[in-house]
């Protein structure tokens, strides 16, 4: 009986060692495989420049096209992934103040992907794309009409001076631009203007958007590292939009194609 017991124990020990050995080697191979892939990806990432998307749903329209791959961010990634790392911090329903939080997250990511300073190694360059302000304008108009008890369907241009309405908003935007430039003084900042929707509700904001776009154009002329991407001249057809005011897949392709001219 003792001999049988010892044999059984040896068999159990042998099986345990065999299983452990296979688990170890399978695990080792998996870790090695992942490490090799990660190292290759990291090496590629370290040698790439970065495209960073900040702002609102003009750049993060995933929800409206029901597919990340066909969102503006997804299309940019597909088109430029061999040359650039693409980071999307833009969010749906974002306002100017939200971009400061996006920039804070951006700094953490950029710090982790910069090329180490070995000798004359050059750090990665950043191309920052910013789309912001549209939601602020819509909220501002709604607030004004709530305060004066005026129906939003009335003609807004009969009641509101565009310059006065946008004065504070322009100051907010200018502060944000200064903040980004201070954080990334040597990088390129591409700012998008605001397109003009065909929707009967949003068409009431057209003069405000024109005023705003003229302001953005002035900013781009006053800073050597700022480029204006005039999507107001690109997205001009109803098929360019979905849900009245968001870029459709067609509109997204137009934005990406125009962006490629600056990359």
N, C-alpha and C positions, 0 to 999 in steps of 0.2 A: 504494500500500500504506500509505504514511504517513497519507494522508487517511482511509482506511478505519479504520486503527488509532486515529486521533484521534476519529473518529465513534463508534467502539465505546467508547472511554474516556469520551466525553461522555455516552453513553447510560448507562454503568455509574454515572457520577457522579450523573446525574439520578435514576436508580433508587434509589441509596443515599440521596440527599437526600429523595426522596419517602417512602421507607420510614421514615427517621429522623423526618421531620415527622409522619407518621401515628402512629408510636410515641409521640412526644412529646405530641401532642395527645390521643391516647387515654389515655396515662398521666396527663396533666394533668387530664383530665376525671374519671378514676377517683379521683385524689387529691382533687380538688375535691369530688367526691361524698362520699367518705369523710369529708373534713374537715367538710363541711357537716353530715353526719349526726352525726359525733362531737361537733361543737360544739352541735348541738341537744340531743343526749343529755346532754352535760355540763351544759348550761344547766338542763335538767330535773333532773338529779341534784343540782345545786347548790341547787336550790330545794326539794328533798325532804328529809324527815327519814329516818333510817336505822333499819331493823330488823336487829339482829345476833343470830344464833343461835350459842350456845356450848354445848359439852358433848358429849353422846353420841348414840347412834342413835335416841333418842326423837325427836330433831329431824332427824337425818341417817339416815333409814331407806331410802335409795335402793336399797341392795343387796337388801333384804327385800321390797320391792314391785316390784322389777325395772324401775323407771321413775322417772327423776328428776322428771318432771312430776307424778307422783302421790305423791312423797315429801312429808313434812311441809314441807320447805324449798320444794319446787316448788309446793305448794298455797298456801303463804304468798305466794310470789312472784306467782302468778297472781291472787290475791285483792287484793293490796295494791300492785301494781307502779305503779299510777297515782299513788299518794300517797307511797310509801316506796321507798328503795333497800333491797334485801334482800341481806344478806351472811351466808353460812352457813360458819362455822368449826367447827361441831360435827362430830365424827367417830365412826365406829363403834368400839366397844371402848375408848372414852376413859374415863380415870380423872380424879380431881380434879386431880392434878398436871399433866395434859395441858392443862388449861384455861389455865394461865399462858402457855403457848406460843401458844394461840389468841388470848389477849388481846393479846400482843405483835404478832401479825399484824393484829389488829383495829385497833390504834393506827395502823399504817402506812396502812391503807385509809381510815380516818376522816380522817386528816390530808390525804389527797389529794382528798377530796370535800367538805371544809368550804367554806362560802361565804367568799370573801375579805372581810376587814374593811374595807369601804368605808363610811365614815361610820357610820350607825347599823345597818348590816347585821347580822342575827342569825345566828350559827353554827347549823349543823344540830343538831337534837336526836337523841339516840340512845335507842332502846328496845331494851334488851338482854334476850334471853330465854336463860335458863340451865337446862339439864337435866343434872344430874350427881349421882353418888353410888350409883346402882344397881349398877354394875359393881364398885365398891369393896366394897359389902356382900356380893355374891356371892363375890368373891375372899377376903374376910375370913372368911366362913363356911367355905369350902373349906380355908383355911389352918388354921383352928382344928381342924377334923376330921382334917386330916393330922397335926397335932401330937399329938392325943390318941388317934390310931389308932382313931377311932370311925367307923362307917359313916355316910355322909351320909344314908342312908335311915332312920336312927333318928330319933326325935323330938328335934329340936334344942332345943325349949323345956324339956325335962327336964334339959338339961345346961348351958345357957348363959343367963347373965343379960344381958338385952337392953341395959341401960344400960352395963354394963361393956364389952360387945362394941363398942358404938358410941361410947364415950367419945372415943377418939383420932380416930375418923373425923369426929365432930362438930367437934372442934378444927380439923382440916384444912379442913373446909368453911367454918367461920367465918373462918379466915384468908383463904381464897379470896374470900369475900364482901367482907371488909375491903379486900382488894387491888383488887377491881373498883370498889368505891365510891370508893376513893382516886383511881383513875385517871379515873373518870367521876362526879364528885360531884353533878352537876346532872342526870344522866340517870335514866331509869326502868329498874329492874331487875326483870324478871318471872322468878320461879323456879318450876319445876314440881316437884310432889311425885312420888312413885313409885306406880304403879298395882299392883294385885294380880292376878297371873297365875293362870289356871285350871290351869296345868300342874302335875302331881303333884310335880315336883321343886321348882319355885319356890314352891308354896303353903306349903312349910315355912318360908319367910322372911317370911310375912305379918306376924307379930307384930313382927319387926324393922322391917319397912316402916312399920307403924303408928307405932312409936316414932320412926322417922326423920321421918315426915310431921308428927308433932306438934312435933318440933324445928324443922322448916322453917316451920311455922305461927307458932311463937314468934318466929322471926327476922323474918318479914314484919310482925309486930305491933310490933317494936322499931325498925324503920327506916321512915321516912315515904316513902322512894322505892322500897321493895321491895314487890312485889305477888306473892301466891301464886296460881299457876294450878293448881287441884286436879284434875289429870287422873285421880287415883285415883277420883274420883266421876263421871268422864266415860266412861272406858274400862272398862266393866263387863260387856260381853258377849263371848262367845268370838269373834264376828266382828270385834271391835275389834283382834284380835291376829293376827299371822302369825309362824310359827316360835316359837310358844309365848309369846314375851315382847316381840316388837317390834310397833310400831303398824302395823296394816294400813291400806289406803287408807281404809276406813271410819273406823278410829280416827284417822287423820290429819285427816280432815275435821272430826271432833269437836274435836280440839285446835285447829285453825285457827278454827273457829267460836267457840270459847270465848275464844281470844286476841283476836278482833275486838272483844270487849266492852271491852277495855282500850285500844284504839287509837282 
